[in-house]
Amino acid sequence: MKSLSKVLEFFLISLLIISCSKNEGNIFKPGNINLTLKQQSIIQNTNDFGIRLFKGLNNTEGNVNLFISPLSISLALGMAYNGSAGTTKTAFEATLGYAGLNQNEINSTYKTLLDYFPTCDNKVKLDIANSIWYRQDFPVLQSFIDTTKKYFYAQVTSLDFNDPFAKDIINKWVSDNTNHKIPTIIDEISSDNVMFLINAVYFKGLFKMAFDTSKTLDYPFKLSDGTTKQVLMMNQKASHLYFENSVFSSVELPYSNGKFNMEIFVPKDGSTVEDIINQLTVPAWNNWLSSYAMKQEVIVNLPKFKFSYDKTLNNSLSDLGLGIAFTRSADFTNINPGGKLLISKVQHKTFVEVNEDGTEAAAVTSVGISTTSIGGGNQFIFTVDRPFLFMISEKDSKSILFIGKVVEPAY
């Protein structure tokens, strides 16, 4: 009997091994991502959209701290894109860089990133959540709901928008999914609002080489108007990827295992942060990433900072080509075949804190849908003592999660 039992046990184990090996190609392996050329192209186009949006906001916002999440905005608009049709869909494709791409490939790329990002570094917390909230008496095509659930993992909920507590329910979801860093996104629900498509991103990463708090000292920071102010300046001496060109110096600070990184760009004497931003394009970004070729001993002086940013993106997105989506000519018949829908408001809120331990950042993007009844070898000193550009990205996919400009650090 014992012999028969061992034979049976061996047989069952063999079946299990064969079964696992057959399905191995369909198992998502944590920490790894294999992107097709088409998916790489979609990610590059998404980066390009984020850079163009950031540069447009920078031109209109002026000399202020600026921080956006291209990832969050793209995901929220990506859900809205699936509800668009006709010339509105064409405008989405032109604005987001989807022209000539298959809709299923676009959706599948988002799904791949949503599967990958939370798994690629178990010491970095990156939570991404999508939700759709619609007026309970408003009919929504099941195909739209199914698509957003399948590819965006969206939580879809019908609400009584006439209930004064409806916005509090939505805002609680936002607060919960940003670790309470962004407590609200909806100020009011008007009688014309029928749907909100919302993305939330929460990031918390500890620097691979933390800064020693005992070395943080007051240090003069040169403001854009030529004056200086005292800021809390962190300091460390460590081996980092570093490079410089005629306009700026740059260092890459890794979080945890180096899948996620913060890239910091500081203008040289005679240049400004605006000169760096003017150079920022996807080809330039890819070139800068490849320029981090060698680790070098670097003394890093980086100010602690913490701030929030809040912006309605209607005008900026219209400037990029999405204007029709905000007009009565908009076509969202893939949400509701009756038509007469438009985007009333795209609201983007962010939060970022950088200290000795690492970075905590959050972003929320809300797309409000309404009826049309409305209207080398050497040691370098890298001192961040003037307005600068910074980015948080994922190494393997080359995805830009956040882009920011700091003109006046405060903590």
N, C-alpha and C positions, 0 to 999 in steps of 0.2 A: 504493500500500500504506500509506504514511504517513497519507493521508487516511482510509482505511478504519479504520486503527488508532485514530485520534483519534475517529472517530465511535463506534467500539465502546467506547472508554474513557469517552466522554461518556455513552453509554447505560448502562453499568454504574454509573457514579457517580450518575446520575439514579435508577436503581432503588434504590440504597442510600439515597439521601436520602428517597425516597418511603417505603421500608420503615421507616426510623427515625422519620419523622414519623407514620406510622400507629401505631407502637408506643409513641410518646412518652408517652401517657397511662398506660402500664403501667410506665414507668421511674421508680424512686424517685430523686428529685433530692436529692443531698446538701445538707444545711443547711436544707431546707425541710420543713414538715409541714403537711398539710391534713387537719384532723380534722372528722369529721361531728359533728352535734349529739349523737348517741348516744355517740360516742367521748369527746367532751368531758365528757359526764355521767359516764361510767365513770371517767375520770381524776379528776374532782372527788370521786366516791364513794371512790376509792382514797385520795385525800388525806384525806378525812374519816375513813376507817378508821385511817390512820396517826396522825392527830391524836388520835383517841379512845384508841388504844393507848398513845401517848406520855403522854397525861394520866393514864391508868390506872396506868402504870408509875411516873410521877412521884408519884402518891398513895401508892404502896406503898414505893417506894425511899427517899423522904425526901431528906435534904440530901446528895446525892452527885452527881458528874458523871454525866450520862446522855446516851447517844447511840445512836440507832437509825436504820435505813434502812427506811422504809415501802415503798420500791420493792422491796428484797430480800425482805422478808417477804411482800409481796403476790404476787410471782412464785412463791415456793416454795409458798405456800398455793394459788395459782392452779392449779398443776400438780395438787395434791392434790384440788382442787375437781373437776377433770375425772374423777377416779376415784370420786367420791361419787355417791350415789343416795338417793332417798326423803327422809326427814326430815333426814338428815345433809346432803344437798345443800341443802335449804331453810335449814339453820343456817348453812352457808357463805355463802349468798346474803344472809341477814340481817346477818351479821357483816361481810362485805366490801362490802356495799352493792350487791349484784348483783340484788336482788329485782326481778322484772318485766323483767329484761334477757335477751336471747337469748344462749345460751352461745357460739355462733359469733361474735357481736359482741364478747363479752368477750375471747375468745381472739384475735380479729383485732386488737383494740386493743392487747393486750400485744405482738403481733407487730409492729405498726406502731411502737410505742415502741422495741422491740428493734432494729428497722431504723434508726430515726431517731437515737437518742441517740449512737451512735458516730460519726455522720457530720456532726453539726450544727456542730462546731467542731474542726477538725483540729489545733488546738493544745491542746485539752483531751483527756486520755486518760480515756475512760469505757468500761471493759470489763465486759460482763455475760455471765455464763455460767450455764447450767443443766445439771444432770446427775441421772440416776436410776440408782441402784445396787440390784440386787435379788439375793436368794439364788438361786443357780444352779438349784436344784431346785424353785423356786417358780414356778408358771405365772402369767403376766401376760397379760391380754387384749391382743391385737395392736392393737385399736382405741385403747386407752389409750396404748400406745407410739407409734403413728402420730400421735395428736393432739399429744402433748408434743413430738415431733420437729418437726412441721409448724409449730406456733405458738410454741413456746418454744425451738426449736433445741436441745432437750435431748440430751445425750450419754447413751445408755442402755447400761448394762453389767451383765451377770450376773457375780456373784462367788461364790467359795466362802467363805461367811461363817464357816465353821468354821476356815478358815486364819487363824492368828494375825496374819498380815501383811495381811489384808483391810482393816482399818481404816487401816493405813498407806498403802495404795493410794488410798483415798478422801481421806485427809488431805493426801496429796501433790497431788491435784487441787485441793483447797481452797487450799493454799499457793501453787501455781503460778498460780491464777486471782485471787489477791489480792496478787500481787507479794511474797509471803512475809510480808505484814503480819499475816495470820491463819494460823498454821501448822497448826492442828487444829480440827476441829469434832466428831469422833467420839472419845469416850473409850473406849468398848467396844462390841462387838456381842454382844448376848445371844442365847440360843437362840431367843427369840421374835421377834427382829427379822427381817423379810423384805424390807424396802425402805427406802431413804433417798432423799428428794427434796431436792435441794440447789441453792440459788442462791448465786452469788458476784458481788459488785459491787466493782469497783476504780475509784477516781476520783483523778485528779491534774490539778489546774489551777493555772496561774500567774496571780496577780493581774494585771489589766490595768495597774494602777499598783502596782508592787512597793514595799515598804517599804525604806528605806535602813538597812542593818544598823548603820551607824555611829551612828544615832539611837536605837537600842534601849538603854534604860536601866532600872535598877532603879526600881520605882515601887510605892507602897503600894496593895494591893488589899483592899477591905473585905469580910471574911467575914461569913457569915450570923449568927454569934454576937456580932458587934460588934467583934471583934478585927481586926487587919490583918496582912498578910504581904507581904513584898517579892516582886514578880514581875518578869519581863522584859517591859517594855512597849514595843511597837513604836510608831513615830510617823510620820505623813505629813501633808502639806497638799496636798489635791487637790480636784478637782471631782467630787462624788459625788451620787447621788440620796439625798435625806434627807427625813425627815419626823418629826413628833412629835405626840403627843396629851397628854392630862392624866396618863397613866400611864407612858409610856415615850418614849424617843427612839430613832430607828432610822436606820441607814445601810445602803445596798446596795453591796457591793464586787463588781465584775464580774471574772470570769475571762476572759482572752483577748478574744474579740470580743463578749462580753456575753450570749451565749446561756445560759451558766451563771452563777449569782450566789450570793453568800453574803449573807443578810439577818441583821443583828444587831440585837437589841432589848435596850436597857438601861433598867432602871426609873429613874424620877425619884425625887428625895428624897420620902420619905413613901410610896413604893410598893416592891414587891419583885418578884423574878422570878416568884414564885408568882401575883402579880396579873396579870402578862402571860399566863402559861400559862392561868389561869382564863378569860381573854378569848379565847384561841385557839380558833377554829372555822373551818370552811371559808369561810363568808361573811365573817368578820373577816379571814381570810388574803387573800381576794380583794380586800377593801377596802384592806388595807394595801398590797398590790401596786400598786393603782391610785393610792395616795397618793404613791408615788414619782413625782411629776409633773414636778419641775424639778430640774436639777442645781444644786448650790450649793457654794460654797467651804467645805470642811470640814476641820478639823484632827482627824484620827483618832488616838486613842491606844488600841491594842488589844493585850492580852497575848498572848504566844506561849503555846501550850499543846499538849499531846500526852497522850492517854490511850486506854485500851482499855475496852470494856464487854462483859460476858458475862451473858446472862440466859436462863433457861428460861422460855418464854412460855405454858406450859400454863394456868396460873391466870389470867393476863391475858386470854388469848383466850377462856377459858371465861366470864369476866366479861362479855365483849362478845357472848356468845351462841353460841359454838362448842363448848360443853361436851359435847354429844352425841358429837362426833367422838373424844373421849378415853375413851368408855365402851364397854361390851360391846354397847350398842345401836347403835353406829356402823354405817353402811352404805357400804362401799367396794366394792360388787359390780361397779363399772365398772373396777376394777383386777383383781379376781379374783371370778368369779361365785359361788364357794363361800362368800363372805362371811367372817365371823369375823375381820375386820380392824378395827383402830382406830389412832388416832395415839397413840403412846406418849410422844413427846417432840418439842417444837418448840424448838430451840436457836438463839439469835441471838447472834452475836459481831460486834463492830465495832471499828474503829480510826480515830483522827483525829489529824492533826498540822497545826497552823496556824503558819506562820512568816513571815518577811519576804517570801519568794518567792511563797507561795500555800498551797494546801491539798492534803493527801494523805489519802484516806479509803478505807476498805474495810469491807465487810459480808458476812457469810455467814449464811444461814438454812438449817437442816436440819430437815426434817419426817420423823421416824422412824415407819414403819408397822410394826405388830407384829400377831401373832395374838392373839386375845382370851383366850388361856390365861394371860396375865399379869393384872394388875390395871389660802425665796425671796430671792435677791440679797444676803443677808447672810452673813458668815462664821460658822460654827458650830463649837464645840469639842465633839467627841464622844469622851468618855473612858469606856472600859469598865473601871471600877474597882470593880465589885461583881458579884455573881452575875447571869448574863445568859442569854438564849435566843438560839440561832442556827439558821439553816436554810440548806440548799443546794438550789436549785431550778433548773429549766429554764424559761426565759422563755416560749417560744412555746406549749408544751403545758401550762404552769403545774403541772408535776409536781413534787412534793416528793421529792427523793432522800434527804435526811437531815434529821433534827431532833435538836438537842442542847441540853443545859443544862450550863453550866459554873458550878460553885459555888466551885471552888478551882483556878485555873490552875497547871499545873506543866509544866516543860519539861526 
